[in-house]
Amino acid sequence: MNHTAEAAAMIPREALFGNPTKAGGQISPDGKWLSWLAPKDGVLNVWLAPVADPDAAKAMTSATDRPIRQYFWAPDSQSLLYIQDKGGDENFLLYGIDIASGEERTLTPFEKTRVQVFGTSQTIKDKMLVGLNNRDPRFHDAHLLDLKTGELTLVQQNDGYAGFLADDNLKLRMALRPNAAGGMDFFPIEGGTIAAEPSGSTGLEDSLTTQPAGFTTDGKTMYWIDSRGRNTAALIAEDVATGERTVIAENDKADISGALANPKTGKIEAYNFNYLKSEWTAIDPAIKASLDWLDSQLEGEFGVQSRTEDDTKWIIGNDPLIAPSQTFIYDRPTGTLTKFYTSRPELEGAPLQPMHPLEITSRDGLTLPSYLTLPPGSDADGDGVPEAPVPMVLVVHGGPWARDGYGFNSYHQWLANRGYAVMSVNFRGSTGFGKAFISAGDLEWGKKMHDDLIDAVDWAVEQGVTSEDKVAIMGGSYGGYATLAGLTFTPETFACGVDIVGPSNLETLLQSIPPYWEPLIAQFHERMGNPNTPEGLAMLKERSPLYSADKITKPLLIGQGANDPRVNKAESDQIVEAMKAAGIPVTYVLFPDEGHGFAKPNNNIAFNAVTENFLATCLGGRAEPIGGTVKSSTAEIVEGADFVAGLSEALAD
């Protein structure tokens, strides 16, 4: 290991993965209140303070077990709304807190139900449209929710639609239904009646890059994110009366990835594309002036998190990348930026490292947008290659229909701080880079999608970033699958692997997906393999690491949530059993109160404590001792405590 990284201060796990001091800052639509997430008795809750007196803060919610991670304002500024599940089961219910009285209500009081928000309104501010699957777990019926009384009124029973689109009058205007090709049919709704024939549709290739994106407040313009007839998804405005379509924004390397719409009119005023980095472009001159001014004031990346209805105040999130993120209140008329909070002040002055965006070429010529972070002190000239090779951890994103991006990344910072180069690769199948890049991953789980990861490792070895015997692979969900695929299909490439909630058997994965994903099943079959055909089933088995478990020769660490609805506990259990039967070392950590990933900081920290000591055992980086982390979590070490340095001792203490 290089001695300079050794000399850098060790960033405590708690500082990266413990509760933030504050997060998720918003301003109420009427501009009177600030809100944010912050710990109360160690658990993230929603807090509130008057804009005029930010110090007069009080907790509005009383979560004592699972952190609240998502909340939003009711359009009338009279209540705060949040969603919460139980133990990671992803059956999210909607809760509301009245600002004036502090009274909290369960707005969707049903068991085994997952709420979706179908629409909110600028003009009907005390109501919203929600989808509920309490009648049939597969389909979300549309209900009008009265935020004052809590009354729910059925608007549209759902007999097979994937979703609905509403306008500002909270009237349903479009229904989306999956088709046999793996795409979506779009049905207009007029006067509460869904048209018999679709007005448009997508096939498989456009299914992840084309969707309606909402209406202007007057209902006259409908926006689309649309890749039909092109490769990357453009932003398109459709005149509802004439059907005329206008391309507002397009980029040949990346799909449209975000937009700012006027809070009152709903008209899009700025948009962004995210290829290697996120780039905003303003259409509206006043918005352009504001974004340009903010750009001159702030280091690194920034974004607009929240806006008042009159658009005079914005909440700005700023990611300086090599300093903890900060949030500001921007007063547009006076042109002032007031600090709201620093999310993790304990990271101030920590040896945070820059992230290097890269383009790596795959063996068959695809460009793979990737990111590399190096250990402190390893790259004196800052050219993105260390002076001498260092051990590397390949961190693979989940999805797989998702992506890695540029910005502060707690996993990159943590692992770099421990002495590793950290690489994240947008392998084929990742989203954001056009439909051809997604389609290149179809039926390529464990094959070309995996080859891309191997090509990135080979690139890193050739460049002198790492040496071929010092690379670990880790990831969650699809990244967990990639880890298992790495240790089974390419058993000599990686020195060890860390699989977090990863599927080991693609056949059982497809059998056990949550019922509310059923509308998308045709797409899964087209992109992964169809278990209902003999050749599809044979391919899914061939690509399932479970059936090649006897080929694993390198150490494996597995983390799993017992309540995971996406990747059932059986996915981890069965590969652990296969490895034990073959006498191969495996360490298995199970969390009885978690789902698809670890929401509770104590659990996340405990797993990361085991992980960094596992990696140190395998690659020789440095590690903070496990200490009391595992004992103060709900972790059960089901197998293999002896294979991680210090774990047996920590359990015995």
Phi, psi and omega in degrees: 000145181286145189285336180293319178297323179301324186281339181294146180300140177283121178280122181298141176307319182304323183290332181265326189240355175286182178300138169292157174296314174211154178202166171062036182297136176221165173239142182293152181306326180277359175078010184267338189232145168255144177222157179194171173260136176203157181292141167231119186051040174084000181238134181297127177227171179269130180244159185218144173209150174294143177303324182288341184213073185301339181283342180276058187270145173218148177285131182261342180242168184223048175292133182243351185238286179272139178294146170279126185244345182221125177214164178203166180273142167293145183302335182272004179062014182267343181212155173257139183239143175215161176244149182207142175248187181241115173062022179086017183281352179066013170273082185281127173256160182257131180237149179228142177239123178287125185296318186290314186264340185079002182289137179250141180226146169274113185277341176233077189279069182230153176271152175048047183230142179240123183273146169233146175266119180267335181183144170234169189224147173278339187253329177250083196277347183258014179223160173209163178258128178234153174256135180229134179252038180281339178277315179220119186300344182278331192232139180265113174284144180273129178234145170271125181253123174274113186289341179279315185261341185082002183291137177248129180238126180293128179255319184208117173288141184255113180248052174120013180266149179278338181177176180227155176240133182242161175259188184290343175275008183060032174260135177290132183242342181207144173243142180247126181231132179294147177245172187295339182281355183091009177249206187225141172257140182250116183251120175296148175240123177233129179058033177083003181250128179279129181302149181287328182244144178289150177271348179188169179201169172234155169265194181300317191294332179262002191295331181260358185236006179226121173200152175294144186239016173110174184245157165290162184302324181282355177077004186273336180241134176245130179264147177230144159261120197215126178249007182295129180077010178208176180267309181266151183285126178260164172265123186233137175254130180247128174286116187297323184289317187258343184080001181292136183245136180236129176281119179270321184206139175209157183213134187282349181253338187219153174284154170302133185237357178183162179208154172250124179249146179300129184301331181269312188269340184076004181282135182288130185245343178201157181215163175222154172241148181227094174269266173278323176228166181274130181234120179265142174230129180265141174264319183278129184299322181292321177294321178299316180299319180294314181295320178297318180296316179299320180299325180286340185265336192242142174273144174078210185267149173216161179209157179270116184268334189196146180222147173283161182298324179277359175065021179274336181233136177238147167262124184247125172264132183236126179247099179284356175075311179248025172211159181297150183292149181233157178232137185234157170257121182254117177264108187291315181299321182268350180065043180239149180239116182248132181292133178264306177191165166253127186298314184229077184301336180293348177271356179297128180083355178289153183284064179287144188250148178291152175258133181256116174286141184224157166241118179249138181264129179284167183299335179254018168095004176282146174269125182253104177295125189221169183222138182228133175237135184250157180296150178303136175080358185272345188227076189298325182269000174068024182271004177087006175230129181292156179299324176226151181303143178236158175299152184229145171245121175272115182255115189258130183286159178277188180124267359286357184275069180205192181205162168267151181224175182273140176142179179301129182225114187298326179290318177299313183295318181298309185289322176298320180297333180273001174107012183250146161287143181235124181238136173235132187239131169274089178289163179305144187099339176292151183263158176110348187242024180097161187284333179296324180291322177294310184297334178296344178266355182298131180059025182243017174303131177074358178243255185293330176298323179284323177304322180300320179294318179296320179298323178292321177296315179300319178301314182296324178291315180298323182283349182085015177289320184214177175244152194294342180264009186232040181240128173253157175237137176210156177175170180245148177063242175302324178298329175290320175300315181300324177297312179296320178297320180298319183279341180261311187276332178230065193295344181265351186285322188248144180282334179188173182215151176235113182252118178249118180042047181262142177284138178256343185225108186292333179292310180289331176301313181291331179287335191249015180294152182301148184301329183285356172268359185305322178302339183261005189298325179299321180293318177302316182296321181289326185267337183250323187136141185259112182290350181273358174245146182303318183288325177295316180296318179299319181293317179300321179292318181297325183272001182269117181305333183307318185283353177242020184302331181289350180272350181291130177238349186251155183300144181228137173243131181238133172241136185215141171265131185295335186257016185298118180277345184267310178241097187298154179308328180302331181298322177278318181306315189289326179284328176298316179299317181296320180290319178299317181299328181269002178070031181257136182298129175216138176246126188236120180246121183245136178247112185291344184244028180231165179242237185274078188108169190248107186279328185278126182307319181300322180288317180297316180296319180299314180295320180292329176296315177296317183300311186290331175284329173296313180295322179296321178298324188268317187250345177085016173286184180263163183210143169286138180302153180296320177057221183268010188298315184292320181292332180269010174248184176264008186304135170248122177273097187287323183215149159075032177301330185288345184272359180240123183305126174086353185287313179301319180295318180296325180287331183279334185297000000 
